[in-house]
Amino acid sequence: MSFNMEGANILVKRTIEPVISIKEINPGETSPTTQPGSYKPPTSGFNSRLPSAWVPYAELMRLERPAGLYAFYFPYLIGLAYAACIGEPDAPSLTHVLVLGAFFLVWNVILRGAACAWNDNQDQEFDRQIARCQNRPIARGAVSTSQGHVFTAALCLALAPMLAFLPVDCAYHTVPMIILFGLYAFAKRVTYYPQVVLGFPFAWAIFFCCAALHVDPLGPRYLAPTASLFAANILWTISYDTIYAHQDIKDDVKAGVKSMAVRFANNTKLLVSVLSVAQVSLLVLTGWLTNLSAVYFIGTCAGTAVALASMIADVDLHKPSSCAWWFHWQFWFVGGSMASGMFGDYLLRL
């Protein structure tokens, strides 16, 4: 998920080619806006307190950049709330749900770290050409390619013992999630729709959380509403990550990075509007199929609609700072709405 629009020559095309035309940059060259050697070690915050040898690995995990963690964690909160709403014969205890919520936070810090380390390793040549990404640990040479692979493997292995505390079905859902996160790193090389690929492992948290509460997400009774919620999460990911990708769109085109921001550069708000209508419609369908209460329809469906509309109206795609701000806060506005209505419905069952 990486992606200044100013100065770009926007071309309207009818083909699958990107709608931005910028002079190509040769492999290995840096962005004109890149300043090699500009990296400065952290002097404040969590990373500044770590031994200097640990700092590149903490940066690789993005420990001081919480927005990306929200992308991983909020689908778990949504999935957990959904599973708690439909759990039978009785709703799970509040204590159990809260403990799982805390457990999934730790799980996602590690999972996100592994995904970022893998992605940065595969993208290192791209990152050296993108102004915002050129000082990432692998791109700047603070972590070697082989060290990055070992670190990724170590983080993945760290997830294994955590599965011992969860039902065995959770392990079956972990495998496709990790594979899909791995494939995402290559999607931007072959398709203008990597955001679609990314949406699947994020949305898979719905299945994972259902399994954690002993709910069969693919059983005949809940297959339709679970699939509807799964699809809503995919559409949400496509929307916010396409907006996020506008941050680096000029450098991305030069480097040859494909994305929906590149493909739909002058139609992004229309695209996100259509996706948002579909997302809210799927949320309504989920609630209708599971007979959820008015709390869900007001908190989740109406709240999500208002949050998405606010984002679409306010975000300035020509300003990276606006894209970054909305990427960060929309998790609380949109994701918070999606989860809160479900949690409210769950609390009514206690």
Salt bridges, closest charged atoms under 4 A:
GLU59 OE1 - ARG140 NH2 2.80
GLU88 OE2 - ARG221 NH1 2.82
ASP120 OD2 - ARG62 NH1 2.76
ASP120 OD1 - ARG136 NH1 3.65
ASP123 OD2 - LYS188 NZ 2.66
ASP123 OD1 - ARG189 NH1 3.24
GLU125 OE2 - ARG128 NH1 2.72
ASP127 OD2 - ARG136 NH1 3.60
ASP248 OD2 - ARG132 NH2 2.63
